[in-house]
Structure formats: structure tokens, C-alpha cells
């Protein structure tokens, strides 16, 4: 055979392979919807008066989107998620039991948020460790949080985070430490890491499936700005964080058939403003559409109305 036809066939074969590869690389219409959602979030962040970081993960596909996703933000009470994870890890290691009695005296009382203040101020008391963890998450109780940190150790929380791959999430101080706050020792994380942590909880990959299930049930008790953006019948397992100038919330939004992890962090907020509710609405709206249609966008049911 003359070499020319072989060369022609080789060139045609390469061209065909290139076209196939290009075809595989093309985004789906669902991909484009979420890319557009990321751009809507980016536009919101750019016009907002403070500094905002956002990450969301499609738990059906594992694909993630972010705006300022690798920027470290102060966490306020959102840092209580990794503290809770370490308590459950220590329990599995046999170092603690969730039914153990945890004692408080008035000297353990710290300011800020919480539901145990009155009982602790009245005199010595004790609660099961699981109730202390629940108070730390549901009511963001700072006295309960500091007791949990004392039980598991700040350094051990950070070693756990390193072992789990969350290397930029750091517990750097206890709650309500004025000197540490003046020195700039904030508890830190990034939107990407907190969204990934929420994803791993949802997938049952932190510690074990039963521990993750228990922790998600506790996180479902939390209210806050994300909850305000969602229909009443859409559950969320999240943790808020709020201090003057700072608002954060991270967790999983349990849209039936299309759940997603979401982390919104903000700082230098104008007085009385926060971006979490607006951004949650933007992202929820996209996942509600995905849940209400087939892969090509043919809507087969009406999504729940936005608040």
C-alpha cells in the first residue's frame, strides 16, 4: 500500500479522536446551571460591602464551586463543628463516653451565647457529655464549648484536623478570651475546607457512619441565616458563627434527591448586615431546579417555593 493513504487514515483517526475528546470535555446543561450559579454568587460577593467567601459541593456528583474558597476567615462559633468531631473521635478511642457526667461550677461560666448560663451560675451542676455537645452546637453555648475543649485538648483537635486533611482549619483559642481576641488569635478555616468537612460528615467518612449520623442530627437543630432562606420542608444540618463584624455558616442543605454542602463566610460586615441568607437562596434555587427536573432540565415537578 502506498504510504499516502496510511498517512491520511492516521490523520483522520487523530482528528476523530480529538473530536471525541472535545465531546467528552463539553459541560452538561446541569454543569452549566451550577457554573452560572457560581457566577451569580461571584457577582453578589463583588458588590457586597464586606469580604465574603463561599464554597458549595453538589453531593450527587462531588463537583465543587467556590468564590474566595481558599481564603482563611474567622470562624466564630462555626469552629465548634471540628470540636464536636474530636469529642466523637475521642469517644470511639475509648477516652470518653458520651454518657459521662461533665461537671460545671460558676467558675466555668463564660459570656456570649448559651443556654446553660443560669444553671451554671446557680451553683455546681453536671450534664451528660452528649448534652454538653448538643448545647455547644444547638445553642452555641460557650461554657459548654470551653468544657469540651478542656476535655479533648486544643492541640489534639488540630492534630485531628491535620490527619483529616483540613490543614487550614485551626482552633487557636477558647471562647470569649479577650486577650487572645485583642492579639488577633482567631479560630480560622476556609470555605473549601468547611464545605468539604460537611460533605465528609454527610458521606459518613469522618470517624464512622454512626458517629456522622449522630453529629448531623445535632447540627439539624441549629437555626440561623441559612434556615431563613429555605422552605420549611427542606432540612439543613449546619453550624452558625457570629461575632461583631463576622458571620459564618457551614453545613449540608438536604434538598431531597439533590443535597449540597454549603459554606458561607463573611467578615468586615456592615452593621446589621450579613450575606448568608441571600447566598443560600441563590444556591438553593439552583439545586431545587436540579431536583425538580431530569438531567436535561425537563421539569417534572414544581420546586418548593422560596421564602
Phi, psi and omega in degrees: 000137177297140184297335184301312179301324180296319178296317180298314181297321179297317179296317179297321179296318178295320179297317179296317179298321179297317180295321178297315179299318178297322179297318179292331183280347183292135178290153175279170178295328176293319176302316182295325177298315182286329173297319177296324177296317176301319180292324175296318177297317180300317180297319178297313182299320183293329181267352181289147186284336178262201179247129187228141170232143184220140169219138172221147184233127174283109185286348175282329184242341184083359181284141184240156178221147182205152170231118187057038188291336181258010178277134178281132179236151170295142188260341189048229186281354176296339178294349181289344175297305179296330175298315177300316181301318179294324176299314180294323177296316179297325177296318179292333178280357180082010181276335181219165170232138182295341177269357179301142175282130178249123185267143175232145169234167178305336178291342178277354185285128174234163184282189181085204187287161176152162178242000184259000188305310186296317182293319180292319181296333183287342180144182181304140179207168176215154178220153171298146182305320180299323178291326178294316178298318180297318177297321178299322184270305187295313183254003180055039184293121183284327176295318177296321180297312181297326176293319178297318178298318179297325182288321186257340177090127180300315181298322182289328173300315182290325175296319177300316180299319176300314182297328181273356178092007180263073193280347180255358175270124187221130169270110188249351179197164173282174179285144173059049175254096187301319182294317178297322178295315178298328180279357179083018181274079179269151170282133194233154167196179177241156176304319181298318182289320181289325175294319178295322177297317177297319178300314181295325173298313182297324181278356179074027187258359177259115181074279175198170186297320182293318178298317179298319179299315179297317181294320178297322178296323176293316181296334178294342181283346187282139174264216174110185188300323179296318180301323181295338183269351190252150171300154185299331185267009176254115182281156177218143176238097191220171171224131178275164170210127184211132174207162185310120180089349186234134172219129179222157169199136182219147177161206184240132174259118192267062174296123180306128178074352178209060180291158177214149172271143182216134172229126176235125180233141180212148177212168189055037180290141171297151180306131176077006181238149173207149185264359192295315183298313181298316182291322177300319178299316181300312184287318179302317182304319180293316182288330174295322176294317179298321181288341186256008184219166172279182187297343180263002178092005177287105185289126181247357173203160182276129178291155177302144181291147174286154176286000000 
